[in-house]
Amino acid sequence: MKTVTTDRIVIVGAGLGALYAALKLAPLPVLMISPEVLGEGASSAWAQGGVAAAMDQADSPANHANDTVKAGAGTVDPKIADLVTRHARDFILDLTELGTPFDRTKDGQYVLSLEAAHSFARVVRVEGDQAGAEIMAALIEQVRQSPTIQVLEGTMAVGLDTEDGKVTGIAIQDAAEDRSAPVMVRGAAYLLAGGGSGGLYALTTNPPRIRGQVIGMAARAGAKIADAEFVQFHPTAIDVGEDPAPLATEALRGEGAILINKDGERFMTSVHPNAELAPRDIVARAIFAQTQAGNRPMLDTREALGAKVKQLFLTATDACMRNGIDPEFEPIPVAAAAHYHMGGIAVDDHGRASLDGLWVCGEAASTGLHGANRLASNGLLEALVFARICAEGIEAQLPDISDSAEVEIAFDAGGTPPDAEGVQELRQTMTNLVGVVRDREGLENALRKIDALEKAYGDSPSFLNMTATATMIAACALMREESRGAHFRSDFPEANGEIGERSLITLDQAIALRTRITETPT
C-alpha cells in the first residue's frame, strides 16, 4: 500500500465535531478527510432541532443534567452529563461569535424551544429547523479561511493501522463510486469524527454515507465499542418513500403539533402523560405500533401552527411540498426511522479511545452522555464539547508542529467498492430484525444473515466496516435481555431495575457470538 507521511493531525469526518475540533486545534496543522464537499453528506448539517443549553435564568445546568440522566434510562454517566451541560452555554456564545445566526427575540435574547423530556425550553435554534445547516455554514466559512486546515474532499477512511495497540496510520481512498486503491496516511495524531450508523438501516434519516463505517473501522483495529445496541429511532420521519427519509423535527411537537392516525385518533394521550412530548423511544414505539396495525400515523400541525409551519419550519415544509403534501392543510405521514446511535467507540472523559493515539468525538463516540436514550438536541452539544476536549488533549501531547506542508495524494485504480445489492440487503436486515422492536429469534437470524453477507461481499473494506458495526449492534441487542430506553425486546419487555449497566464489547467477541449462532443448527 502506498504511504504518505505528514506532521498534520488527521481528522476523519467533516461534520460539526470535525470542523469544531479543527478550528480549536489552530494554529496546529490539520488534514481533514471528507467524503463529500464540506457541508454535504454530514449528519450535523441535517440536524433540525438545535443545541440544548440552559440559557434561561430560571433553568440551570443541573436541571439539564438531571433531564439527560432521566432520559438515558439508567445508563448515563452522571459525571459526563455534568461535564457537558455545565459548559453548554459557553458553546452557544462561541458559535454566535463564529457567526451562527441563532433565533433571537426583539430584545436580543435567544429563542428557546421545548423538546421531548426537557423540563425547560432550552433548545437554541435557527429559523425553526435550520440549526444544523446554519451552524455548519458558519464553521465551514471559518475552516475555509484557516491557513492551517487542509481539507481532502472526496476522500474517505477505510481502515486504521496499528502497532502494539497504538494507531499509526489511517488508510484512505477516493470516495467516488469506483473507489481507488487505499493510501496509508501517517500523521501526528488521529481524531475520528465521522458520524454514526443510522444508514445501516433501510428506513433512516441519516445521510447516505453514514453507515457505521468509522465505528466499524475502529472495531476492526481492536477498539472497544460501548452501548452498541442503543440505536435511537426518530418517531417522526416523513413517510413518503424517500431514502433517506426527510425529518419532521421534534420542535413541531414542541410547538403543539399532535400525532393522529388515519381515523383522526390522537393516540399518544393514552400512551404517556406527556403525550407527544414523551421520551423519543416511547413515541417511536407508539408510532411503530400504529404502522404495524395499518393505522397510518400522521403528524398534524394544522391547528397548532396553521400557515406558520411554512415560515418557521422550512426544511420539513419543503420535504412535504415536494411530495404533494401541504402541511398547512394536511397531516404529515410519519414513521419511526433510525436516527442516532447512542453507542459507538468507547472513550474516556478526555475523548481517548482504548487504542493509544486515537481520539473520537461526535456520533462515532460513546461518551456515556446519552445512555440508552439520547435527550433531544444533546447530540450537537456533545459533539461540540468533546471536539474541544479532544483538541485540547491532542495539543497537549504533541510537540510544536506549527508548520507543515500540504499533503498531496495521487490515488491509483484498484479499489473495491461495496456491492450495492449487499449493502441494501444488510440495511433491510437491520430494519426488519434489529429495529424498533427486537426479539431473540430475529436477532439470531440477523447475525446469521450478516455472516452470510460478509462471506458473499467481504472483499470491500467499506462493506466490512458496515458489517462489523451491524454485528456489534445485533450481538449486544441479543445479550441485553431486558428493555431499556431505545432498546426494546418484546420477549423481555421490562427493565432489570432502574439502574442499568453499559455494554462494552470488542469485534472479536461479537464475531465469536455470531459464529456460535451461525454454527448452531436451527
Secondary structure, DSSP 8 states (H G I E B T S, - for coil): -EEEE-SSEEEE--SHHHHHHHHHHTTS-EEEEESSSTTSS-HHHH--S-EE---STT--HHHHHHHHHHHTTT---HHHHHHHHHTHHHHHHHHHHTT----B-TTS-B-EE--TT-SS--EE-STTT-HHHHHHHHHHHHHHH-TTEEEEETEEEEEEEEETTEEEEEEEEE-STT----EEEE-SEEEE----SGGGSSSBSS-TT-SSHHHHHHHHTT--EESTT-EEEEEEEE-SS-SS--B--THHHHTT-EEE-TT--B-GGGT-TTGGGS-HHHHHHHHHHHHHTT---EEE-TTTTTTHHHHH-HHHHHHHHTTT--TTTS-EEEEEEEEEES-EEE--TTSB-SSBTEEE-GGGEE-SSSTTS--TT-HHHHHHHHHHHHHHHHHHHS--------------S------HHHHHHHHHHHHHHSSSSB-HHHHHHHHHHHHHHHHHHTT-HHHHHHHHHHHHHHHHHHH--S-BTTB-BTTB-S-SSSS----EE-HHHHHHHHHHHHHS--
